[in-house]
Amino acid sequence: MTVRRLRFDPLAVEEMEAAADHYRDIDPRLKERFVGTLGLALGLLRRFPRSGTLVTSHLRKYALKGFPYQLIYHDDVDKQCIIVFAFAHHSRRPGHWGPRV
């Protein structure tokens, strides 16, 4: 089994940081739980890149457990990496991240 490297669109990083800041403002322990859950999800995708549900022929989404967010990503088999294009809140307009892909 090949463990994939991770690459992130800069806007996806901003979205993750904004979510972490939001949870920190509510309660620092909630931020810790959020960051831990996000880390587990990314680790899972590195090992099992097809864990997410197909969105298009080349994009997948993976929902975080216990938080209303999903990772939008592509498994680049040739480069052996996962490219995270967006970190989307479930209530946000579906496909808002489309231009990044």
Secondary structure per residue as TSV (DSSP state, phi and psi in degrees):
chain	resnum	aa	ss	phi	psi
A	1	M	-	360.0	130.3
A	2	T	-	-94.5	128.6
A	3	V	-	-89.1	123.4
A	4	R	-	-77.6	149.2
A	5	R	E	-79.5	162.6
A	6	L	E	-111.1	138.0
A	7	R	E	-130.1	147.5
A	8	F	E	-130.0	136.8
A	9	D	-	-66.5	138.4
A	10	P	H	-55.7	-34.3
A	11	L	H	-69.4	-31.9
A	12	A	H	-65.3	-39.6
A	13	V	H	-62.0	-44.4
A	14	E	H	-60.0	-41.2
A	15	E	H	-64.7	-41.2
A	16	M	H	-65.5	-43.1
A	17	E	H	-65.1	-40.0
A	18	A	H	-63.5	-41.2
A	19	A	H	-65.0	-43.4
A	20	A	H	-62.0	-42.3
A	21	D	H	-62.0	-40.7
A	22	H	H	-59.7	-47.5
A	23	Y	H	-69.2	-33.4
A	24	R	H	-62.3	-40.7
A	25	D	H	-64.7	-30.5
A	26	I	H	-75.5	-50.0
A	27	D	-	-169.6	124.8
A	28	P	H	-55.6	-31.6
A	29	R	H	-69.0	-33.0
A	30	L	H	-66.7	-39.1
A	31	K	H	-60.9	-43.7
A	32	E	H	-60.1	-43.1
A	33	R	H	-64.0	-41.7
A	34	F	H	-61.7	-49.9
A	35	V	H	-61.4	-39.8
A	36	G	H	-63.7	-42.9
A	37	T	H	-64.5	-42.1
A	38	L	H	-62.9	-43.6
A	39	G	H	-60.7	-41.8
A	40	L	H	-63.6	-41.7
A	41	A	H	-63.3	-45.0
A	42	L	H	-65.2	-39.0
A	43	G	H	-62.8	-40.3
A	44	L	H	-63.3	-45.0
A	45	L	H	-65.5	-32.7
A	46	R	H	-62.4	-37.3
A	47	R	H	-88.0	-35.1
A	48	F	-	-130.2	75.4
A	49	P	G	-62.5	-17.7
A	50	R	G	-95.2	16.9
A	51	S	G	-67.0	-29.9
A	52	G	S	-77.7	164.9
A	53	T	E	-86.0	137.1
A	54	L	E	-63.2	133.1
A	55	V	S	-105.0	-43.8
A	56	T	S	-135.1	-173.1
A	57	S	S	-65.4	-19.7
A	58	H	S	-129.2	0.0
A	59	L	-	-115.5	147.5
A	60	R	E	-129.0	161.1
A	61	K	E	-127.6	145.9
A	62	Y	E	-135.1	119.9
A	63	A	E	-83.2	134.1
A	64	L	-	-72.2	139.8
A	65	K	T	-79.2	125.5
A	66	G	T	85.2	-0.3
A	67	F	S	-137.0	147.2
A	68	P	S	-84.8	52.7
A	69	Y	E	-133.1	156.3
A	70	Q	E	-138.3	147.0
A	71	L	E	-90.3	130.9
A	72	I	E	-106.7	120.8
A	73	Y	E	-147.2	167.7
A	74	H	E	-129.3	136.0
A	75	D	E	-93.9	103.7
A	76	D	E	-86.1	94.6
A	77	V	T	-62.7	-41.3
A	78	D	T	-61.4	-41.8
A	79	K	T	-93.4	-0.2
A	80	Q	T	51.4	50.9
A	81	C	E	-143.9	157.5
A	82	I	E	-100.4	129.0
A	83	I	E	-109.3	115.3
A	84	V	E	-91.6	115.6
A	85	F	E	-90.2	-30.9
A	86	A	E	-154.8	154.7
A	87	F	E	-123.0	96.7
A	88	A	E	-105.0	134.0
A	89	H	E	-74.4	143.0
A	90	H	T	-61.2	-28.4
A	91	S	T	-87.5	-4.6
A	92	R	S	-76.5	156.8
A	93	R	-	-55.0	121.5
A	94	P	T	-56.8	136.2
A	95	G	T	80.7	9.9
A	96	H	T	-58.9	-21.6
A	97	W	T	-88.0	-1.6
A	98	G	G	-47.4	-44.5
A	99	P	G	-64.6	-17.4
A	100	R	G	-76.2	-21.7
A	101	V	-	-81.1	360.0
